Amino acid sequence: MSSTVPIGVFDSGLGGLSVVRQIVADMPHERVLYFGDSANAPYGTKTPEQVRALSFAVAERLISQGAKAIVVACNTATSAAIEDLREACNIPIIGMEPALKLACDRGRGQRQRVIVAATELTLRERKFAKLMERFDAEHTIFKEPCPDLVQIVESGRLDDHDLAMKALHAHFDRYDLETIDSVVLGCTHFVFYRDYFGELLPDSATIIDGNEGTVHHLSLVLESLGQLAPEGQVGSVELDNSDSSERIARLSRDLLSR
């Protein structure tokens, strides 16, 4: 069995395009419908109730367009809305969470010192608190909210090297980075900063994000349901955004292809 129906992907803005890139790389036969909610970005400074309402509106939109599954390519929306979405929707809903387990497991039993960079809402929600509870007794975990990193991407200033590095230094200079084992990129926007984090961090520190694991899980779910795209299908990506400006359209295409 197979399915030519598209996969829906949404984010608070443009960060989820990093997840779409992973889908294109790992599941090249799939059609993808992407919706970025840039008109309402950032989600990370909103209330959980606001994020749930926005998430339901976008999910309903993607379902009406025929999505066979939805990837909530936003750690913040996952934190606030994933359980309610799963209860309300009759298709698979795949969420994101900071890849803290992967960071801690790298130590193979040795205590790890991990910084989790994410939005304020992700870090204060119960979902992340439960994740922390699994690991903070045996590892040292630092929570670092970085809302300005989202804004730099959304404003199209990601290529401003000095601005990006200044923002990273403002958040991370307070740590002794030589003692840090890994930094978890707990927001899909932050994946676009990988090269900048590479400049900031010593070679001994690893940069970790959850995109590959999320897409692998998506693939397994669709395979189990017999809904993977047929191998002869040519994959595609359709971009949409609540901000209909040409600036956002151009920036979306740039982030997808970079």
N, C-alpha and C positions, 0 to 999 in steps of 0.2 A: 504493500500500500504506500501511497505517497500523496502529497497535497501541493497544488500550485498556489494555494491561498497565501497571502503575505503575512509576515510577522509585523506586529505593531511595536514600536519602540517610542517611549517618550521621556522627556527630561524637563526640568524647570527652565531650561534654556538650551545652550549649545553643548554642554558637557557630555551629554549622552551620545553625541556624534563619535566620541572615542569608543563607545560600545558598538555602534554601528560599524565602525572600521574593523572591529574584532569579528563581528558577524560576517562581514564581507570576506575577511581573510580565512576564517575557519569554516564557514558555511556558504561557499560561493554560489550555490545554485538557488539560494533563497531570495525572494522578493521582500523588501523591507519598506514599511511605511514609517517615516520618522516625523514626530511632532515635537517641536521645541516650544516651550511656553515662555519665550523671552519677554513678552509683554508683562508678565507677572513675576519675572525673576528679580531678586533671588528668592527661592523658597526657604532658605536656611534661616532667615530672620523673621519668618512669619510664624503664626501660631499653628499648632497641630491641626486645629479645626479648619483653618484657612487652607492648609496644604491638602487635607483630605478632600475638601470641596473642589479644589483645582484638579486634583488627581482623578476624581470621579468624572469630572467634565471631559477631561482628555481621554480617559479610558473608554467612556461611552462613545466618543467621537471615533476612536479607532475600531471599536467593535462594529459601529454602524458602517464602517468602510470595509468590513469583512475580515478583520484580523483573526488568524487562527490561534494566536497567543500574543500576550503583551509582555514586553520587558520594561519594567519600571527602572529605567537607566539613570536613576537618581537616588542616592543614598538617603537623602532627606525625605523624599516622597515614600520610599520604602519604609523608613522608620515610622512615619505618621499614618500611612494608609494601607499598607500591604495586606494586613489581615482582613480589613473591611472589604478591600477590592476582591480578594479571593472568595470571600463569602458571597459577594453580590454577583460576581461574573461567572459565566459558565464555560469559560476557556481558561487555559493555563495562564497564571500571572507569575512571572519570574521577577524576583526582586534583587536588590543589591545590598550588601552590607560590607563595612570595612573588613579587609582580609586579615583580621587579627590572628585567626587560627594559623594561617599560613606563615605569618611572621614569627609566631611563637614556636611552631613546630620546626622551624629551621634550626633551632638550637639543639635539637635531638637530645632533650633532657637538660640542657644547660640553660640557666636563667638568661632571658633576653631582655634588653632594654629597647623599648619600642615607642616611637612617637606616632600617634594617630592624628593625621591632619584631616579635618572634615569641617562641615558647617556647624554652627552653634546648635541648631535643632537636632541634627544627627547625634551629636555628642551628649545632649542632655535627655534624649528620649529613653524610655524604658527598654526598648529593643537593644540599644547599645549597652545600657547598664547590665542587662542580662548576659550579653556577650563578654563584657569586662569581667563579670563574676566568675566566668569559667577559667580565666587566665591570670587575674591580677594577684593571686596568692603566690604563684610560682614565677611570675615575671614582673618587671617594672614597666608600667605603661603610662605614658604621658598623653594627655588630651590637648590638642592644639587647634582651636577654631580659627579658620582663615577665610572669613567672608570676602575680603578684598580680592582674593585670588579669583573668585567667581566673577567679580565685576570687571577685572582686567580682561578676561576672556570675552565676556559679553559686550564690552565696549570696543573690541577689535584691537586692543593694544598688546596682545600677546607677544608680538615681535619687538616690542620696546624692551630690549635687554636690560637696560639700566633700571627701568621701572619694575620689571619682574624680579630682578635680583634684590632691589631695595625692599620689595614686599617680603620676599623670603627671609632676608636678613632680619627684618623687623620681627618676624615670628620665631626664628630659630636660633638667633645669636645667643639667646639666654641659656641654651643647652650646651653642654660639653659634647659636641658632636663626635669627637673621637671615641666616646664611650657608648655611642648609640649603635645598636646592631641593625636596625631597619626603620624606615619611615613608611608607614602605610598611607597611601593616597585614598582617603575615604570619601572622596567626592569625584565624580567622573570628570568634572572640569579640570581637576588637578593633574589628570593623566597627561594633559597637554604641556605640563611643566617638567616633564621627565628630564629633559636636557638641562634645564636650569637647576633642578635638584642634583643632577650629576655634578654640576659645577660646585654647588654648595657643600655637598657631603663628602667625607673622606671615602677612599676606595673600600674601606672596611664596612661601610654601611650599605645595605641593600634597599632598593626602592621597590615597593610592592603595591600592586593594585589588584582589584577583583574582577577585572573585565574578562580575562581568559577563563577563569573559573565559572563566571556567570554564563558565558556563551557555551561552555562545555555542558553545563547543567541544562540550558535551553535545548541543546542538541539531543541530550538523552531523553528529555521529556517528550519532545516531538517524535523521536524514534519509537518510544514506547507506545505512542498513540498512532503510529503509522502515518504521521503527518509531515515527515521530512519532504523537502522538494524533490521532484524527480531529477536524476542526474543529468538529464538532457536539457533541463531548464536553464536559461540564461538569467543569472541573478541581476537584481536591480535595486536601486534606492530611490525612493520618492521623498523629497524634503518638503515639510510644511512647518509653519510657525505662526504663533498668535501675533507676532510682530511682522506685518506684511511688507515692511520696507525693503527696498533693494539692498540696503546696507546689510541687513540680517541675512538676506538670501545669498549675497556674495560671500559673507563671512562663513555661512554654513557650508557652502561649496569648498571654500578654502580649507576649513578645518577637517572636512571629510577627506580631502585629497592630500593633505600635507603628510 
